[in-house]
Amino acid sequence: MTRIFILLSLSLSVSTGRGQSILDLTQQLALDKEKLASLKSTLEDMQKGYAALKDGYTHIRDIAEDNFSLHRLFIDALWLVSPSVSSDPRIQNILDIEYRIVAEYRTAVSRWGHNSVFTSQEIGAISSIWSDILNKSQQAVEELTLVLTDGQLQMSDAQRLQAIERIDTDIRGYYNGLQRLDNSLAVQEARRQKENNDINALKLLYAIPH
């Protein structure tokens, strides 16, 4: 503003030298002063508007950063297994059933693997079914391990519990399938053994050599 008054003073000196009246210069100075005041007011309004815009941007930025932080925390939490998941009673049930599947598999192999009432082709087919059941049950336990290990899968608690429920259902099905197979083999063994005994009894009765 000091520079403006200096310029106006210089203008006044030059104009006076040219014969301009003091009254005209005074009026011109008043007009310049009004323009300066108007310009100052406009500048102040612009500064206020900029400040409001800056405050608004800062507020929006802070909200965005807060939302990002919350989102990041949520995403990070999905990698962690909560106590409500790790304490689900179905987990122990799954492990117990897997133990029984392995135990019954070993018993079945010992019982039926070399049973004379079944042909080698039948034993091969039975072994394939046993192996398939065992492999699927082991895969179920491996999936359960991933679900219950921090940093392995990005899942919510609800998704982890749904996975546990599905694995529990699957492994129960595998165990039931192994039991049905074992029962079926026991029935077949008893029937064939009876047939063999009947045949041997007839051979004995009619003195037919074995």
Phi and psi restraints in degrees (value plus and minus 20) as a CYANA .aco file:
   2 THR   PHI     -80.6   -40.6
   2 THR   PSI     -59.1   -19.1
   3 ARG   PHI     -84.2   -44.2
   3 ARG   PSI     -54.8   -14.8
   4 ILE   PHI     -86.1   -46.1
   4 ILE   PSI     -63.1   -23.1
   5 PHE   PHI     -86.2   -46.2
   5 PHE   PSI     -55.4   -15.4
   6 ILE   PHI     -82.5   -42.5
   6 ILE   PSI     -64.5   -24.5
   7 LEU   PHI     -82.9   -42.9
   7 LEU   PSI     -61.2   -21.2
   8 LEU   PHI     -85.0   -45.0
   8 LEU   PSI     -55.3   -15.3
   9 SER   PHI     -86.6   -46.6
   9 SER   PSI     -62.6   -22.6
  10 LEU   PHI     -82.9   -42.9
  10 LEU   PSI     -60.4   -20.4
  11 SER   PHI     -83.5   -43.5
  11 SER   PSI     -58.8   -18.8
  12 LEU   PHI     -84.2   -44.2
  12 LEU   PSI     -60.5   -20.5
  13 SER   PHI     -85.8   -45.8
  13 SER   PSI     -63.4   -23.4
  14 VAL   PHI     -85.9   -45.9
  14 VAL   PSI     -64.8   -24.8
  15 SER   PHI     -85.2   -45.2
  15 SER   PSI     -57.3   -17.3
  16 THR   PHI     -83.5   -43.5
  16 THR   PSI     -56.5   -16.5
  17 GLY   PHI     -85.1   -45.1
  17 GLY   PSI     -43.5    -3.5
  18 ARG   PHI    -113.2   -73.2
  18 ARG   PSI     -18.3    21.7
  19 GLY   PHI      74.5   114.5
  19 GLY   PSI      -6.6    33.4
  20 GLN   PHI     -94.6   -54.6
  20 GLN   PSI     122.5   162.5
  21 SER   PHI     -94.7   -54.7
  21 SER   PSI     133.2   173.2
  22 ILE   PHI     -81.8   -41.8
  22 ILE   PSI     -54.2   -14.2
  23 LEU   PHI     -85.4   -45.4
  23 LEU   PSI     -62.3   -22.3
  24 ASP   PHI     -84.7   -44.7
  24 ASP   PSI     -61.2   -21.2
  25 LEU   PHI     -85.5   -45.5
  25 LEU   PSI     -58.4   -18.4
  26 THR   PHI     -84.9   -44.9
  26 THR   PSI     -61.7   -21.7
  27 GLN   PHI     -85.6   -45.6
  27 GLN   PSI     -60.6   -20.6
  28 GLN   PHI     -85.0   -45.0
  28 GLN   PSI     -59.1   -19.1
  29 LEU   PHI     -83.9   -43.9
  29 LEU   PSI     -59.1   -19.1
  30 ALA   PHI     -84.0   -44.0
  30 ALA   PSI     -61.4   -21.4
  31 LEU   PHI     -84.7   -44.7
  31 LEU   PSI     -62.4   -22.4
  32 ASP   PHI     -84.2   -44.2
  32 ASP   PSI     -57.2   -17.2
  33 LYS   PHI     -84.5   -44.5
  33 LYS   PSI     -60.3   -20.3
  34 GLU   PHI     -85.3   -45.3
  34 GLU   PSI     -61.5   -21.5
  35 LYS   PHI     -83.3   -43.3
  35 LYS   PSI     -60.8   -20.8
  36 LEU   PHI     -83.9   -43.9
  36 LEU   PSI     -62.3   -22.3
  37 ALA   PHI     -82.9   -42.9
  37 ALA   PSI     -61.7   -21.7
  38 SER   PHI     -83.9   -43.9
  38 SER   PSI     -62.2   -22.2
  39 LEU   PHI     -83.9   -43.9
  39 LEU   PSI     -60.7   -20.7
  40 LYS   PHI     -82.8   -42.8
  40 LYS   PSI     -61.9   -21.9
  41 SER   PHI     -83.3   -43.3
  41 SER   PSI     -61.5   -21.5
  42 THR   PHI     -83.4   -43.4
  42 THR   PSI     -60.9   -20.9
  43 LEU   PHI     -84.6   -44.6
  43 LEU   PSI     -60.3   -20.3
  44 GLU   PHI     -83.6   -43.6
  44 GLU   PSI     -61.1   -21.1
  45 ASP   PHI     -82.4   -42.4
  45 ASP   PSI     -60.3   -20.3
  46 MET   PHI     -85.0   -45.0
  46 MET   PSI     -60.2   -20.2
  47 GLN   PHI     -84.1   -44.1
  47 GLN   PSI     -60.2   -20.2
  48 LYS   PHI     -83.8   -43.8
  48 LYS   PSI     -62.9   -22.9
  49 GLY   PHI     -83.5   -43.5
  49 GLY   PSI     -59.9   -19.9
  50 TYR   PHI     -84.4   -44.4
  50 TYR   PSI     -62.6   -22.6
  51 ALA   PHI     -81.8   -41.8
  51 ALA   PSI     -62.1   -22.1
  52 ALA   PHI     -85.5   -45.5
  52 ALA   PSI     -60.2   -20.2
  53 LEU   PHI     -85.0   -45.0
  53 LEU   PSI     -61.3   -21.3
  54 LYS   PHI     -84.3   -44.3
  54 LYS   PSI     -63.4   -23.4
  55 ASP   PHI     -81.2   -41.2
  55 ASP   PSI     -61.7   -21.7
  56 GLY   PHI     -84.0   -44.0
  56 GLY   PSI     -62.1   -22.1
  57 TYR   PHI     -83.6   -43.6
  57 TYR   PSI     -65.2   -25.2
  58 THR   PHI     -80.3   -40.3
  58 THR   PSI     -61.2   -21.2
  59 HIS   PHI     -83.9   -43.9
  59 HIS   PSI     -65.1   -25.1
  60 ILE   PHI     -84.7   -44.7
  60 ILE   PSI     -61.5   -21.5
  61 ARG   PHI     -82.3   -42.3
  61 ARG   PSI     -63.0   -23.0
  62 ASP   PHI     -83.3   -43.3
  62 ASP   PSI     -61.5   -21.5
  63 ILE   PHI     -81.6   -41.6
  63 ILE   PSI     -64.7   -24.7
  64 ALA   PHI     -82.6   -42.6
  64 ALA   PSI     -62.6   -22.6
  65 GLU   PHI     -86.3   -46.3
  65 GLU   PSI     -59.5   -19.5
  66 ASP   PHI     -83.5   -43.5
  66 ASP   PSI     -62.8   -22.8
  67 ASN   PHI     -84.1   -44.1
  67 ASN   PSI     -59.5   -19.5
  68 PHE   PHI     -84.9   -44.9
  68 PHE   PSI     -61.5   -21.5
  69 SER   PHI     -82.5   -42.5
  69 SER   PSI     -63.2   -23.2
  70 LEU   PHI     -84.0   -44.0
  70 LEU   PSI     -61.5   -21.5
  71 HIS   PHI     -83.9   -43.9
  71 HIS   PSI     -61.8   -21.8
  72 ARG   PHI     -83.6   -43.6
  72 ARG   PSI     -62.9   -22.9
  73 LEU   PHI     -81.9   -41.9
  73 LEU   PSI     -59.9   -19.9
  74 PHE   PHI     -84.6   -44.6
  74 PHE   PSI     -65.1   -25.1
  75 ILE   PHI     -83.5   -43.5
  75 ILE   PSI     -63.9   -23.9
  76 ASP   PHI     -82.1   -42.1
  76 ASP   PSI     -57.5   -17.5
  77 ALA   PHI     -85.8   -45.8
  77 ALA   PSI     -46.2    -6.2
  78 LEU   PHI     -87.5   -47.5
  78 LEU   PSI     -38.6     1.4
  79 TRP   PHI    -104.2   -64.2
  79 TRP   PSI     -29.7    10.3
  80 LEU   PHI    -124.7   -84.7
  80 LEU   PSI     125.2   165.2
  81 VAL   PHI    -115.4   -75.4
  81 VAL   PSI     101.2   141.2
  82 SER   PHI    -101.6   -61.6
  82 SER   PSI     139.1   179.1
  83 PRO   PHI     -79.0   -39.0
  83 PRO   PSI     -52.5   -12.5
  84 SER   PHI     -84.8   -44.8
  84 SER   PSI     -45.6    -5.6
  85 VAL   PHI    -105.2   -65.2
  85 VAL   PSI     -69.7   -29.7
  86 SER   PHI     -86.1   -46.1
  86 SER   PSI     -38.9     1.1
  87 SER   PHI    -117.2   -77.2
  87 SER   PSI     -11.8    28.2
  88 ASP   PHI     -80.9   -40.9
  88 ASP   PSI     106.1   146.1
  89 PRO   PHI     -84.7   -44.7
  89 PRO   PSI     -39.4     0.6
  90 ARG   PHI     -88.3   -48.3
  90 ARG   PSI     -41.2    -1.2
  91 ILE   PHI     -83.4   -43.4
  91 ILE   PSI     -69.6   -29.6
  92 GLN   PHI     -83.7   -43.7
  92 GLN   PSI     -55.7   -15.7
  93 ASN   PHI     -83.2   -43.2
  93 ASN   PSI     -61.5   -21.5
  94 ILE   PHI     -81.9   -41.9
  94 ILE   PSI     -64.6   -24.6
  95 LEU   PHI     -86.2   -46.2
  95 LEU   PSI     -58.2   -18.2
  96 ASP   PHI     -84.0   -44.0
  96 ASP   PSI     -63.2   -23.2
  97 ILE   PHI     -86.2   -46.2
  97 ILE   PSI     -60.2   -20.2
  98 GLU   PHI     -81.7   -41.7
  98 GLU   PSI     -58.8   -18.8
  99 TYR   PHI     -81.9   -41.9
  99 TYR   PSI     -62.6   -22.6
 100 ARG   PHI     -87.7   -47.7
 100 ARG   PSI     -56.7   -16.7
 101 ILE   PHI     -81.8   -41.8
 101 ILE   PSI     -66.5   -26.5
 102 VAL   PHI     -83.3   -43.3
 102 VAL   PSI     -62.6   -22.6
 103 ALA   PHI     -84.1   -44.1
 103 ALA   PSI     -64.7   -24.7
 104 GLU   PHI     -90.7   -50.7
 104 GLU   PSI     -51.3   -11.3
 105 TYR   PHI     -81.9   -41.9
 105 TYR   PSI     -65.8   -25.8
 106 ARG   PHI     -84.2   -44.2
 106 ARG   PSI     -60.9   -20.9
 107 THR   PHI     -84.2   -44.2
 107 THR   PSI     -61.8   -21.8
 108 ALA   PHI     -85.0   -45.0
 108 ALA   PSI     -62.6   -22.6
 109 VAL   PHI     -80.8   -40.8
 109 VAL   PSI     -62.0   -22.0
 110 SER   PHI     -87.5   -47.5
 110 SER   PSI     -56.4   -16.4
 111 ARG   PHI    -100.5   -60.5
 111 ARG   PSI     -64.0   -24.0
 112 TRP   PHI    -123.4   -83.4
 112 TRP   PSI     -32.6     7.4
 113 GLY   PHI     -80.5   -40.5
 113 GLY   PSI     -53.6   -13.6
 114 HIS   PHI    -147.2  -107.2
 114 HIS   PSI       9.7    49.7
 115 ASN   PHI     -94.0   -54.0
 115 ASN   PSI     108.2   148.2
 116 SER   PHI     -92.0   -52.0
 116 SER   PSI     -35.8     4.2
 117 VAL   PHI     -99.3   -59.3
 117 VAL   PSI     -31.1     8.9
 118 PHE   PHI    -131.5   -91.5
 118 PHE   PSI     124.0   164.0
 119 THR   PHI     -96.3   -56.3
 119 THR   PSI     146.4   186.4
 120 SER   PHI     -84.2   -44.2
 120 SER   PSI     -54.6   -14.6
 121 GLN   PHI     -85.9   -45.9
 121 GLN   PSI     -60.5   -20.5
 122 GLU   PHI     -85.7   -45.7
 122 GLU   PSI     -62.6   -22.6
 123 ILE   PHI     -83.3   -43.3
 123 ILE   PSI     -57.3   -17.3
 124 GLY   PHI     -82.7   -42.7
 124 GLY   PSI     -63.2   -23.2
 125 ALA   PHI     -86.2   -46.2
 125 ALA   PSI     -61.2   -21.2
 126 ILE   PHI     -83.7   -43.7
 126 ILE   PSI     -63.1   -23.1
 127 SER   PHI     -81.2   -41.2
 127 SER   PSI     -57.3   -17.3
 128 SER   PHI     -83.8   -43.8
 128 SER   PSI     -60.3   -20.3
 129 ILE   PHI     -86.5   -46.5
 129 ILE   PSI     -63.7   -23.7
 130 TRP   PHI     -78.4   -38.4
 130 TRP   PSI     -67.8   -27.8
 131 SER   PHI     -81.5   -41.5
 131 SER   PSI     -59.6   -19.6
 132 ASP   PHI     -83.8   -43.8
 132 ASP   PSI     -64.3   -24.3
 133 ILE   PHI     -83.0   -43.0
 133 ILE   PSI     -64.1   -24.1
 134 LEU   PHI     -83.9   -43.9
 134 LEU   PSI     -63.7   -23.7
 135 ASN   PHI     -83.3   -43.3
 135 ASN   PSI     -62.8   -22.8
 136 LYS   PHI     -85.7   -45.7
 136 LYS   PSI     -58.3   -18.3
 137 SER   PHI     -87.4   -47.4
 137 SER   PSI     -57.5   -17.5
 138 GLN   PHI     -88.0   -48.0
 138 GLN   PSI     -57.3   -17.3
 139 GLN   PHI     -84.3   -44.3
 139 GLN   PSI     -57.2   -17.2
 140 ALA   PHI     -82.9   -42.9
 140 ALA   PSI     -62.1   -22.1
 141 VAL   PHI     -87.4   -47.4
 141 VAL   PSI     -57.5   -17.5
 142 GLU   PHI     -83.7   -43.7
 142 GLU   PSI     -60.6   -20.6
 143 GLU   PHI     -84.6   -44.6
 143 GLU   PSI     -60.6   -20.6
 144 LEU   PHI     -80.4   -40.4
 144 LEU   PSI     -59.6   -19.6
 145 THR   PHI     -81.2   -41.2
 145 THR   PSI     -61.8   -21.8
 146 LEU   PHI     -83.9   -43.9
 146 LEU   PSI     -63.5   -23.5
 147 VAL   PHI     -82.2   -42.2
 147 VAL   PSI     -52.4   -12.4
 148 LEU   PHI    -118.3   -78.3
 148 LEU   PSI     -12.9    27.1
 149 THR   PHI    -128.5   -88.5
 149 THR   PSI     106.6   146.6
 150 ASP   PHI     -80.1   -40.1
 150 ASP   PSI     120.1   160.1
 151 GLY   PHI      60.4   100.4
 151 GLY   PSI     -17.4    22.6
 152 GLN   PHI    -114.7   -74.7
 152 GLN   PSI     -64.2   -24.2
 153 LEU   PHI    -149.7  -109.7
 153 LEU   PSI     119.9   159.9
 154 GLN   PHI    -113.2   -73.2
 154 GLN   PSI      74.8   114.8
 155 MET   PHI    -160.9  -120.9
 155 MET   PSI     129.6   169.6
 156 SER   PHI     -99.6   -59.6
 156 SER   PSI     148.3   188.3
 157 ASP   PHI     -78.4   -38.4
 157 ASP   PSI     -61.6   -21.6
 158 ALA   PHI     -82.0   -42.0
 158 ALA   PSI     -61.8   -21.8
 159 GLN   PHI     -87.8   -47.8
 159 GLN   PSI     -58.1   -18.1
 160 ARG   PHI     -85.8   -45.8
 160 ARG   PSI     -60.8   -20.8
 161 LEU   PHI     -87.4   -47.4
 161 LEU   PSI     -56.4   -16.4
 162 GLN   PHI     -84.2   -44.2
 162 GLN   PSI     -60.2   -20.2
 163 ALA   PHI     -84.5   -44.5
 163 ALA   PSI     -61.8   -21.8
 164 ILE   PHI     -82.2   -42.2
 164 ILE   PSI     -62.2   -22.2
 165 GLU   PHI     -82.1   -42.1
 165 GLU   PSI     -62.9   -22.9
 166 ARG   PHI     -85.6   -45.6
 166 ARG   PSI     -63.2   -23.2
 167 ILE   PHI     -83.4   -43.4
 167 ILE   PSI     -60.1   -20.1
 168 ASP   PHI     -81.3   -41.3
 168 ASP   PSI     -63.6   -23.6
 169 THR   PHI     -84.1   -44.1
 169 THR   PSI     -64.1   -24.1
 170 ASP   PHI     -82.7   -42.7
 170 ASP   PSI     -67.2   -27.2
 171 ILE   PHI     -91.1   -51.1
 171 ILE   PSI     -49.5    -9.5
 172 ARG   PHI     -83.0   -43.0
 172 ARG   PSI     -61.2   -21.2
 173 GLY   PHI     -83.1   -43.1
 173 GLY   PSI     -61.0   -21.0
 174 TYR   PHI     -83.4   -43.4
 174 TYR   PSI     -62.4   -22.4
 175 TYR   PHI     -85.5   -45.5
 175 TYR   PSI     -64.0   -24.0
 176 ASN   PHI     -82.4   -42.4
 176 ASN   PSI     -58.1   -18.1
 177 GLY   PHI     -84.2   -44.2
 177 GLY   PSI     -60.8   -20.8
 178 LEU   PHI     -85.4   -45.4
 178 LEU   PSI     -58.1   -18.1
 179 GLN   PHI     -87.8   -47.8
 179 GLN   PSI     -60.5   -20.5
 180 ARG   PHI     -83.3   -43.3
 180 ARG   PSI     -60.6   -20.6
 181 LEU   PHI     -82.7   -42.7
 181 LEU   PSI     -65.3   -25.3
 182 ASP   PHI     -82.9   -42.9
 182 ASP   PSI     -62.2   -22.2
 183 ASN   PHI     -84.4   -44.4
 183 ASN   PSI     -60.0   -20.0
 184 SER   PHI     -84.7   -44.7
 184 SER   PSI     -60.9   -20.9
 185 LEU   PHI     -85.8   -45.8
 185 LEU   PSI     -57.1   -17.1
 186 ALA   PHI     -84.0   -44.0
 186 ALA   PSI     -60.3   -20.3
 187 VAL   PHI     -85.1   -45.1
 187 VAL   PSI     -64.9   -24.9
 188 GLN   PHI     -83.2   -43.2
 188 GLN   PSI     -60.3   -20.3
 189 GLU   PHI     -82.5   -42.5
 189 GLU   PSI     -65.0   -25.0
 190 ALA   PHI     -84.4   -44.4
 190 ALA   PSI     -62.4   -22.4
 191 ARG   PHI     -84.7   -44.7
 191 ARG   PSI     -66.7   -26.7
 192 ARG   PHI     -88.6   -48.6
 192 ARG   PSI     -55.8   -15.8
 193 GLN   PHI     -85.0   -45.0
 193 GLN   PSI     -58.8   -18.8
 194 LYS   PHI     -84.6   -44.6
 194 LYS   PSI     -61.5   -21.5
 195 GLU   PHI     -82.9   -42.9
 195 GLU   PSI     -63.1   -23.1
 196 ASN   PHI     -84.0   -44.0
 196 ASN   PSI     -60.4   -20.4
 197 ASN   PHI     -84.4   -44.4
 197 ASN   PSI     -60.4   -20.4
 198 ASP   PHI     -83.5   -43.5
 198 ASP   PSI     -62.3   -22.3
 199 ILE   PHI     -84.3   -44.3
 199 ILE   PSI     -63.2   -23.2
 200 ASN   PHI     -85.1   -45.1
 200 ASN   PSI     -57.1   -17.1
 201 ALA   PHI     -84.9   -44.9
 201 ALA   PSI     -61.2   -21.2
 202 LEU   PHI     -84.2   -44.2
 202 LEU   PSI     -61.4   -21.4
 203 LYS   PHI     -82.2   -42.2
 203 LYS   PSI     -59.9   -19.9
 204 LEU   PHI     -85.6   -45.6
 204 LEU   PSI     -61.3   -21.3
 205 LEU   PHI     -84.1   -44.1
 205 LEU   PSI     -59.6   -19.6
 206 TYR   PHI    -124.0   -84.0
 206 TYR   PSI      -4.6    35.4
 207 ALA   PHI      35.7    75.7
 207 ALA   PSI      19.5    59.5
 208 ILE   PHI    -108.5   -68.5
 208 ILE   PSI     106.3   146.3
 209 PRO   PHI     -84.8   -44.8
 209 PRO   PSI     127.0   167.0
